[in-house]
């Protein structure tokens, strides 16, 4: 068993339009997910997390890392904001 803790890092937040920002998050240098935030039910910058494949079996497919494109669409279960992250931009559904 290793005594080393995993190293968690993150890129800066990026505004992708329509009030949505994303941040790529890594564990030991491997992309593990995309944090995203938006105004949700009047609360600014409410965060959520999109796990990505292959690190997470039930995660989003990373079609392109730069510009960021994920599949399938993203749905906020709280406020029902729904859209796609395509070519580094938020595209409302």
Order of alpha helices (4+ residues) and beta strands (2+ residues): beta-beta-beta-beta-beta-beta-beta-beta-beta-beta
